[in-house]
Amino acid sequence: MIEYAVKDSSSIADIRHLWEELNEHHISKGSFSEIYLAKTFEHRRSELMDKCKESMRIFTAFEDSIPVAYCIASPGEIESLCVSKKYRGSGIGKKLMELVLEWMEELGTKNIVVEVYGGNEGVIDFYSGFGFSTRKIIMERRV
């Protein structure tokens, strides 16, 4: 049975294995895999702590007390979402998004953004299902 919890930034280490799975996904999919190869969990944790430590919430799905999915959010932004490969398509990501959006609504958040990286365009339909639409596309050329 899947259980859900909302935690603050102090529990970020609990989802390390999922973040690493997501990073591997980005490495395998994108044109910029060298960026993801160089990025460590500690680096990303530090980025998030600098950006939104006090306001960050980690919405986590557990099976048998083991995290199987997470959504890191701060008011107005979906920072990161990962559902372990084994659990994709089971509705866990949808439930996490519903919980996050409900939290943001309670906060009175008016605009919410989420970034989708190149190579991961498959999630655009998922986010569109929650009312997100494309505002801009940023392209980059590596030299």
N, C-alpha and C positions, 0 to 999 in steps of 0.2 A: 504494500500500500504506500502511495506517495503522500508525504506530508510536506507542508510548506511553513517557512519561518521567515521573519524579517529581522535582520540584524544590522548593527552599525559597523563602522569601518574596522573596529577591532577584530572582527571575525574574518577579514579578507583572506588570511592564510588558509582557511578551511576550504576554499574553492581553488586553490593553486593547481591541483591536478586537472580541473576543468579548463582553467585559463590556458594551461599548457596544451591541452587538446585543441582548444580554439586557435592558439597560435600555430600549431602544426597544420590545422586546416587552412589558415591564411598562407602559410608557406607553400602548401601544395597547390593553391588555387591562383595566386596572384602573380602579376608581372613584377612585383616588388618584393619577392621572397627574401632578398638579402636584408631588408629592413626588419622583417619578422625573425629572421635567423639571429640578428644581433640583439633583439629585444628579449630581456629576461623578465621573469615574473617580478623580481625585486625592482627592476626599472619601472615596470608598469604600476606596481603598487605605490612606488614613490610618486609617480605622476599623479595618480588618483588622490593620494593623501595631500599633495600640494594643492591640488585643484579644489577638492571638495570634501576633505576629511570630516568636518563637522556635520555636513548635510547629507553625506552619502548613506544610502541604504542598500543592503545586499539581500535581495529576495532570493531565497534558496529552496529548491525542491530536494527532498531526501527520500531515499529508500533504505530501510534498515539502518538509519542514522548516518548514511553515507550520502554526501551531496552528489546529485546526478544532473543538476541544472542550476543556473543562477542568472540573475539580472541585476547588475549594479546600476543604480540610478541616483541622480541628484536632482533637485528641483529644476525641471525644465529640460533635462537631458537623460536619455538612455545611454549610459556610458559603455556597457558591455552586456551581451546576452549570449549564453552558451547552454545548449542542451547536449549532453553526452550522446554520441552517435547512436548508442544502443537504444536511447529513449526518444529519438527524433520521430516525429509523426504521432506521438502518443497524446498530444494535447498539453503537455507540461509547459512548453513555451507560451502557448496561448494563456494558460492560467497565470503564469508569471507576469505576462504583459497586463492582464486584467488587474492583478494586484498592484502593479506599479502605477498604472493609470488611475486607479481608484485613490491611491495615496497622493498622487499629484493633484487630483481633483480636490481632495480634502484640504490640500495646502493652498488652493486657489490658483494654481499654475495655469497660465493662459496659453502659453506656447511650449511645445515639447519638440525637441529635435533628436534625431538619431543619425549617426553616420554609417554608411554602408561602404565598405572598402572594395576596390576593384577586385574582381574574381569571386566576389560573394554576392553577386547580383540576384542570386536565387532567393534571397531573403526579402527582396523588395515587395513581392506579393504578400508575404507574411505581414510586413509592417503596413502595407496599404490596407489590409483588412482591418486595421485599427484606426484608419482615417489619416494615416501619414501620406503625404504626397511629395514628389520630388520638387525641391526648390532650386537647387543648382547642382551642376556636375562640375567637378574640378578635375582636370586632366593634368598629367605630369609626364614629362619626358626626362628620362635619366640620361645624363651625359658623362 
